[in-house]
Amino acid sequence: MEGNGEEGSSFQRREEVEIAIVGGGMGGLALALALQERGITAHLFEKRGITHAHLFEKHHDLLSDTATAIGIGANGMKALDGIRSGLSKVMEDAGTYVSCRKLTLVNKKGEVQYREQTFEQGEYVSIGFKQAQLVLASYINKDLIHCSHRLVRFESSEAGVDAYFEVTDEDTSSLEYVKVVHTKLLVGADGIWSVVRRMIVGDSPRYLHYVDWNAYVPNPGGKLFGGHGEHEIVLLFDEDGDTRSWLVDAGKGFSLWILRKLDLSGDLAKTLKRSKGGLGIPGSKVEHYSNLMDWMDGMILKRQSRQLMKLIFLSGQLWIVCQ
Ligand SMILES: Cc1cc2nc3c(=O)[nH]c(=O)nc-3n(C[C@H](O)[C@H](O)[C@H](O)COP(=O)(O)OP(=O)(O)OC[C@H]3O[C@@H](n4cnc5c(N)ncnc54)[C@H](O)[C@@H]3O)c2cc1C
């Protein structure tokens, strides 16, 4: 990155790069790595304050923990190897391969159907979200990753694009200065609330009206709770797919449990508003959950000889009690 020093006020600095990618999520990291592998230098700007040291040496938990794992299917595996030869195997080693996906479907009459899909090793990987990001980031030249850079706006002209970043102190998150990055190409990989997209397209994200509960927990050897075997994903769907549950071997002794509920009326989502990403208004989900509990219990007990876990409401909070 060519720095021209400070310009205008001491609060503003200018720099110049060939390609600027905004956002260090899976998309931004994958693109930065793919370009690097092809000898094209692209700088990546991430608003969160993750230093390279954090990424690769210690404090891995400082990476924003999404409390989830992701599944990478056959197309994703091919794409990874297209980015860098052998990358899909590295992902598999950092997570786990999936050998079987078991689906239990209950129709309106309560009849249960089972389906199983098997996979060859190398076809399907399950991996913690954070681990997948770390794998991608580990190959990217550390001088190309700029953390604590939040894009606020950009201006484009014949000469290229001027992207305005607020640069914050990593420890205190206080604003230090504004950096204007001049670039030939600005790529928006800044997620669902993308500033780049908002400025170009102007639309808002579309809400699919699903509410998810996720629990990504250490479960070595399945000792904490059963429900899925090694290298397995177990799915429970009602006929319309309005209520779904996943139990996933996420690799490295972790399991992921997801419960997803269609919420067209928005009643359930309303209870979450006070605490974004948390458990929401205390006690408010008891009613919603008690129905789901029956549904889950019914399916799990039919599907398996032992009970997976109990959901208990205590003092307005939801507790998951596992065997
Ligand atoms: C619970 C859950 C489970 C999922 N499971 C799967 C799955 O199994 N398989 C699958 O393929 N997909 C799955 N997905 C979807 C997948 O996670 C997303 O599609 C993917 O992460 C999107 O990547 P992204 O890089 O576009 O955006 P993000 O991962 O959102 O990354 C955007 C990045 O940009 C940064 N940023 C935002 N604004 C700015 C700004 N102004 N300036 C600088 N940086 C900024 C953010 O901090 C973030 O790091 C799942 C998603 C969720 C929520």
The ligand as a Tripos MOL2 file, in Angstrom:
@<TRIPOS>MOLECULE
LIG
   53    58     1     0     0
SMALL
NO_CHARGES

@<TRIPOS>ATOM
      1 C1        -26.5610  -19.5250   11.6970 C.3       1 LIG1
      2 C2        -26.0020  -19.5270   10.2840 C.ar      1 LIG1
      3 C3        -25.6640  -20.7330    9.6880 C.ar      1 LIG1
      4 C4        -25.1670  -20.7450    8.3720 C.ar      1 LIG1
      5 N1        -24.8380  -21.9480    7.8080 N.ar      1 LIG1
      6 C5        -24.3160  -21.9820    6.5630 C.ar      1 LIG1
      7 C6        -23.8900  -23.2250    5.9660 C.ar      1 LIG1
      8 O1        -23.9830  -24.2880    6.5700 O.2       1 LIG1
      9 N2        -23.3510  -23.2050    4.7280 N.ar      1 LIG1
     10 C7        -23.2300  -22.0280    4.0450 C.ar      1 LIG1
     11 O2        -22.7180  -22.0550    2.9190 O.2       1 LIG1
     12 N3        -23.6270  -20.8490    4.5770 N.ar      1 LIG1
     13 C8        -24.1530  -20.7930    5.8040 C.ar      1 LIG1
     14 N4        -24.5590  -19.6120    6.3470 N.ar      1 LIG1
     15 C9        -24.4610  -18.4070    5.5360 C.3       1 LIG1
     16 C10       -23.0360  -17.8990    5.5370 C.3       1 LIG1
     17 O3        -22.5640  -17.8340    6.8480 O.3       1 LIG1
     18 C11       -23.0150  -16.5130    4.9050 C.3       1 LIG1
     19 O4        -23.6120  -16.5890    3.6390 O.3       1 LIG1
     20 C12       -21.5860  -16.0260    4.7590 C.3       1 LIG1
     21 O5        -20.9580  -15.9600    5.9980 O.3       1 LIG1
     22 C13       -21.5750  -14.6560    4.1340 C.3       1 LIG1
     23 O6        -20.2190  -14.2700    4.0340 O.3       1 LIG1
     24 P1        -19.8230  -12.8070    3.7130 P.3       1 LIG1
     25 O7        -18.3230  -12.7460    3.6880 O.co2     1 LIG1
     26 O8        -20.5650  -12.3520    2.4930 O.co2     1 LIG1
     27 O9        -20.4100  -11.9190    4.8860 O.3       1 LIG1
     28 P2        -20.0310  -11.9320    6.4470 P.3       1 LIG1
     29 O10       -19.5960  -13.2650    6.9120 O.co2     1 LIG1
     30 O11       -21.1760  -11.2790    7.1280 O.co2     1 LIG1
     31 O12       -18.7670  -10.9680    6.5220 O.3       1 LIG1
     32 C14       -18.8640   -9.5930    6.3580 C.3       1 LIG1
     33 C15       -17.6480   -8.9600    7.0090 C.3       1 LIG1
     34 O13       -17.6430   -7.5790    6.6910 O.3       1 LIG1
     35 C16       -17.3590   -6.8370    7.8680 C.3       1 LIG1
     36 N5        -17.9840   -5.5120    7.6790 N.ar      1 LIG1
     37 C17       -19.2860   -5.2040    7.7130 C.ar      1 LIG1
     38 N6        -19.4780   -3.9030    7.4750 N.ar      1 LIG1
     39 C18       -18.2500   -3.3670    7.2650 C.ar      1 LIG1
     40 C19       -17.7790   -2.0480    6.9740 C.ar      1 LIG1
     41 N7        -18.6130   -1.0190    6.8400 N.pl3     1 LIG1
     42 N8        -16.4470   -1.8480    6.8500 N.ar      1 LIG1
     43 C20       -15.5760   -2.8810    6.9780 C.ar      1 LIG1
     44 N9        -15.9600   -4.1500    7.2730 N.ar      1 LIG1
     45 C21       -17.2780   -4.3900    7.4010 C.ar      1 LIG1
     46 C22       -17.9830   -7.6550    8.9930 C.3       1 LIG1
     47 O14       -17.3960   -7.3440   10.2400 O.3       1 LIG1
     48 C23       -17.6720   -9.0780    8.5350 C.3       1 LIG1
     49 O15       -16.4160   -9.5330    8.9870 O.3       1 LIG1
     50 C24       -25.0320  -19.5490    7.6510 C.ar      1 LIG1
     51 C25       -25.3480  -18.3270    8.2760 C.ar      1 LIG1
     52 C26       -25.8220  -18.3080    9.5650 C.ar      1 LIG1
     53 C27       -26.1510  -16.9760   10.2190 C.3       1 LIG1
@<TRIPOS>BOND
     1     1     2 1
     2     2     3 ar
     3     2    52 ar
     4     3     4 ar
     5     4     5 ar
     6     4    50 ar
     7     5     6 ar
     8     6     7 ar
     9     6    13 1
    10     7     8 2
    11     7     9 ar
    12     9    10 ar
    13    10    11 2
    14    10    12 ar
    15    12    13 ar
    16    13    14 ar
    17    14    15 1
    18    14    50 ar
    19    15    16 1
    20    16    17 1
    21    16    18 1
    22    18    19 1
    23    18    20 1
    24    20    21 1
    25    20    22 1
    26    22    23 1
    27    23    24 1
    28    24    25 2
    29    24    26 1
    30    24    27 1
    31    27    28 1
    32    28    29 2
    33    28    30 1
    34    28    31 1
    35    31    32 1
    36    32    33 1
    37    33    34 1
    38    33    48 1
    39    34    35 1
    40    35    36 1
    41    35    46 1
    42    36    37 ar
    43    36    45 ar
    44    37    38 ar
    45    38    39 ar
    46    39    40 ar
    47    39    45 ar
    48    40    41 1
    49    40    42 ar
    50    42    43 ar
    51    43    44 ar
    52    44    45 ar
    53    46    47 1
    54    46    48 1
    55    48    49 1
    56    50    51 ar
    57    51    52 ar
    58    52    53 1
@<TRIPOS>SUBSTRUCTURE
     1 LIG1         1 GROUP 0 **** ****
